[in-house]
């Protein structure tokens, strides 16, 4: 199993072996995080730029801490106080950062394809931390890592993705990743947010939440992406919560060992009730922990690191 890519731009273009390579490498880095001394010198002398043009909490902090754990130097870029506010193009901003000998550009941007664009014009390695409603590859990888930890496999599992699929980059990356590794994916939400075109990606689509939950091994909830919607896609948040929110009553109809996931931030009382989010079936905080190991693995592999030989085989 090998990794030869200089960038991580999406999940769609990755093979199943490449996805597994990241998961296997992340397992080794999670063990590093459990040691007293948590830093390794894998990126010593390298410079990582966090080019976040769109707001972020979990992803930005996770990538920053991952870079620190790998002993890299870090430049935090803030769009609000940068020359982007003066009309400078993304290309010029990124090339100026590269001129400072940046080795990695980790970009989050509201425009789909921003990371692919930078990969074409830069010599530095580019990692996509979320581009519009297109993809969020490291979120999908940490989700898969968490699923494999909880269920010991991915192939053959029934995974329900519930919520705003249409505007969700997390949903697209998860769909690609899960189907490549042999999971069965069901999508559910309001018809305006879960169009049947997603069936072309190998998913089952249903608009009945009880049907979507029944038999699911994993329920991955999605936040309503208000900032990406051009118009109101359903009558009210109260109606959404009533028809599609995951509460204790709905959860009681699911399998007793179902795992509840959410990429955050959580809208409590909308897509998920607090009792469920904080319950013993939820792995939401474990996803955050695993995100650190996965992002360390991505930086390590993109830098040319070798996949650990003791890593397991197929999922």
C-alpha positions in Angstrom: 0.0 0.0 0.0 1.6 3.3 -1.1 0.9 7.0 -1.1 2.4 9.1 -3.9 0.3 12.3 -3.9 1.7 15.7 -3.2 -1.8 17.1 -2.4 -5.0 16.1 -0.8 -7.8 17.8 -2.7 -10.8 15.5 -2.5 -11.9 12.0 -1.7 -13.5 11.4 -5.2 -10.1 10.9 -6.8 -8.6 8.6 -4.1 -8.6 4.9 -4.4 -9.8 2.6 -1.6 -6.1 1.7 -0.9 -5.2 5.4 -0.6 -8.0 5.9 1.9 -6.9 2.9 3.9 -3.3 4.2 3.8 -4.4 7.4 5.6 -6.5 5.5 8.2 -3.7 3.1 8.9 -1.2 5.9 9.3 -3.6 7.8 11.5 -3.8 4.8 13.9 -0.1 5.1 14.5 -0.3 8.8 15.1 -3.2 8.4 17.5 -0.9 6.2 19.6 1.7 9.0 19.5 -1.0 11.3 21.0 -1.4 9.0 23.9 2.3 9.2 24.9 3.7 11.6 27.5 5.8 13.3 24.8 3.4 13.9 22.0 5.7 15.6 19.4 7.6 13.9 16.6 10.1 15.5 14.3 8.5 14.4 11.0 8.0 18.0 9.7 10.9 19.7 11.5 12.1 22.6 9.3 8.9 22.6 7.2 6.4 25.5 7.1 2.7 25.1 7.1 0.4 27.9 6.2 -3.2 27.8 7.4 -5.0 29.8 4.7 -8.5 29.9 6.1 -10.6 32.4 4.1 -13.8 30.9 5.6 -14.5 30.7 9.3 -13.6 27.5 11.2 -13.0 26.3 14.7 -12.5 22.5 14.8 -10.7 22.1 11.5 -8.4 25.1 11.9 -7.3 24.2 15.5 -7.0 20.5 14.5 -4.7 21.3 11.6 -2.7 23.8 13.7 -2.2 21.3 16.5 -1.4 18.5 14.0 1.3 20.7 12.5 2.7 21.5 16.0 2.8 17.8 16.9 4.8 17.1 13.8 7.3 19.9 14.7 6.4 22.2 11.8 6.6 26.0 11.7 3.1 27.5 11.3 1.8 30.7 9.7 -1.8 31.5 10.6 -3.4 33.5 7.9 -6.5 35.7 8.7 -8.5 36.9 5.7 -10.1 39.7 7.7 -6.7 41.5 8.2 -5.1 40.5 4.9 -4.7 42.1 1.5 -7.6 40.0 0.3 -9.7 42.8 1.8 -7.9 45.2 -0.5 -8.7 43.2 -3.7 -5.7 40.9 -3.9 -6.5 37.7 -5.7 -6.3 34.3 -4.0 -3.6 33.3 -6.5 -1.4 36.3 -5.6 -1.9 35.8 -1.9 -1.0 32.1 -2.1 2.1 32.8 -4.3 3.3 35.4 -1.9 3.0 32.9 1.0 4.8 30.3 -1.1 7.6 32.9 -1.7 8.2 32.8 2.1 9.2 29.1 1.6 5.9 27.6 2.6 5.9 23.9 2.1 2.2 23.2 2.8 -0.9 25.4 2.1 -4.0 24.2 4.0 -6.9 26.1 2.5 -10.5 26.6 3.5 -12.5 28.7 1.0 -16.1 29.4 0.2 -15.5 28.7 -3.5 -15.7 25.1 -4.7 -12.5 24.1 -6.5 -10.3 26.7 -4.7 -7.8 24.0 -3.5 -7.6 22.5 -7.0 -6.9 25.9 -8.4 -4.0 26.5 -6.0 -2.6 23.0 -6.7 -2.3 24.0 -10.3 -0.4 27.3 -9.7 1.8 26.5 -6.6 4.8 24.2 -6.0 3.8 23.8 -2.3 1.6 20.9 -1.3 -2.1 21.9 -1.0 -4.5 20.3 1.4 -8.2 21.0 1.1 -9.8 21.9 4.5 -13.2 22.5 2.9 -14.1 24.2 -0.4 -17.7 25.6 -0.6 -20.3 22.8 -1.0 -17.8 20.6 -2.8 -15.7 18.5 -0.5 -14.1 18.3 3.0 -11.8 15.3 2.6 -10.2 15.2 6.1 -13.6 15.3 7.8 -14.6 12.2 5.8 -11.3 10.5 6.7 -11.7 11.1 10.4 -15.3 9.9 10.2 -14.2 6.7 8.6 -11.4 6.3 11.2 -14.0 6.7 14.0 -16.4 4.2 12.3 -13.6 1.6 12.0 -12.6 2.1 15.6 -16.2 1.6 16.8 -17.3 -1.1 14.4 -13.9 -2.7 13.4 -14.9 -2.5 9.8 -16.6 -0.3 7.2 -17.5 -2.8 4.4 -21.1 -4.0 4.7 -22.2 -1.3 7.3 -25.4 0.6 6.9 -24.7 4.3 7.2 -27.4 6.9 7.2 -26.5 10.6 6.5 -29.4 12.7 7.8 -29.8 16.4 7.1 -28.7 19.1 4.6 -27.0 16.9 2.0 -27.4 19.3 -0.9 -25.1 22.0 0.6 -22.9 19.8 2.6 -19.2 19.2 1.6 -19.0 16.7 4.4 -21.8 14.6 2.9 -20.2 14.5 -0.5 -16.8 13.4 0.9 -18.4 10.9 3.1 -20.5 9.4 0.3 -17.4 8.9 -1.9 -15.3 7.5 1.0 -18.0 5.1 2.4 -19.1 3.7 -1.0 -15.4 3.2 -2.0 -14.9 1.0 1.1 -18.1 -1.0 0.7 -20.6 0.6 3.0 -24.3 1.0 2.1 -25.3 4.7 2.3 -28.8 6.0 2.9 -29.6 9.8 2.6 -32.5 11.4 4.3 -33.8 14.9 4.8 -36.3 17.3 3.3 -36.7 16.7 -0.5 -35.4 20.2 -1.1 -32.1 19.3 0.6 -31.8 15.7 -0.6 -32.5 15.5 -4.3 -32.6 12.1 -5.9 -29.6 13.0 -8.1 -27.5 11.7 -5.2 -28.7 8.2 -6.2 -26.2 8.5 -9.0 -23.4 8.4 -6.4 -24.6 4.9 -5.3 -26.8 6.0 -2.4 -30.4 5.2 -1.4 -32.6 8.2 -0.8 -35.6 8.3 1.5 -37.7 11.1 3.0 -39.0 9.1 5.9 -36.7 9.5 8.9 -38.0 6.3 10.5 -37.1 4.3 7.4 -33.6 5.9 7.3 -32.9 5.1 10.9 -34.2 1.5 11.0 -31.3 -0.9 10.5 -28.6 1.8 10.5 -25.3 1.0 12.1 -24.2 4.6 11.9 -26.3 7.8 11.8 -24.2 10.8 10.7 -26.1 14.1 11.3 -25.5 17.2 9.3 -26.0 20.9 10.2 -28.3 23.1 8.2 -25.9 25.1 6.0 -27.8 28.4 6.1 -24.7 30.3 4.9 -24.7 28.4 1.6 -28.5 28.4 0.9 -29.7 31.0 -1.6 -33.3 30.7 -0.3 -35.2 29.1 2.6 -35.3 25.4 1.8 -38.0 24.5 4.4 -40.7 26.4 6.4 -38.9 26.7 9.8 -36.3 25.2 12.1 -39.1 24.0 14.3 -40.7 22.0 11.5 -37.3 20.6 10.5 -36.7 19.4 14.1 -40.2 17.9 14.3 -39.8 16.0 11.0 -36.1 15.1 10.8 -34.5 15.9 14.2 -32.9 13.0 16.1 -34.5 12.8 19.5 -34.8 10.1 22.2 -38.1 8.8 20.8 -36.7 8.3 17.3 -33.4 6.9 18.6 -35.4 4.3 20.5 -36.5 2.8 17.2 -32.9 2.4 16.0 -30.5 -0.5 16.6 -29.3 -0.7 20.2 -25.7 -0.4 19.1 -26.1 2.4 16.6 -23.4 5.0 16.6 -24.3 8.7 16.4 -21.9 11.1 14.6 -21.9 14.8 13.8 -19.2 16.9 12.2 -20.1 20.0 14.2 -21.0 22.6 15.0 -24.1 21.2 16.6 -27.4 23.0 16.5 -28.9 21.5 19.6 -32.7 21.0 19.4 -32.6 21.2 15.6 -30.8 18.3 14.0 -30.1 16.6 17.3 -31.4 16.8 20.9 -28.9 17.3 23.7 -29.9 14.0 25.3 -28.7 12.2 22.1 -25.7 14.4 21.4 -24.4 13.8 25.0 -25.6 10.2 25.2 -23.5 7.0 25.3 -24.1 6.2 21.6 -22.6 9.6 20.5 -19.0 9.7 19.3 -19.0 13.4 18.5 -16.1 14.3 20.8 -14.2 11.1 19.7 -14.4 12.5 16.1 -12.7 15.6 17.2 -9.9 13.6 18.9 -9.5 11.4 15.8 -9.4 14.4 13.5 -6.0 15.3 15.1 -4.5 11.9 14.3 -6.0 11.9 10.7 -4.6 15.3 9.9 -1.2 14.4 11.3 -1.3 11.4 9.0 -2.3 13.5 5.9 0.5 16.0 6.5 3.0 13.1 7.1 2.0 11.3 3.9 1.8 14.3 1.7 5.4 15.1 2.9 6.5 11.7 1.6 6.2 9.7 4.8 6.2 5.9 4.8 3.0 4.1 5.8 3.6 2.0 9.0 4.3 -1.6 8.1 2.3 -2.9 11.0 -0.8 -1.3 9.7 -3.9 -3.6 9.2 -5.2 -4.6 5.8 -8.7 -4.1 4.4 -11.4 -2.6 6.5 
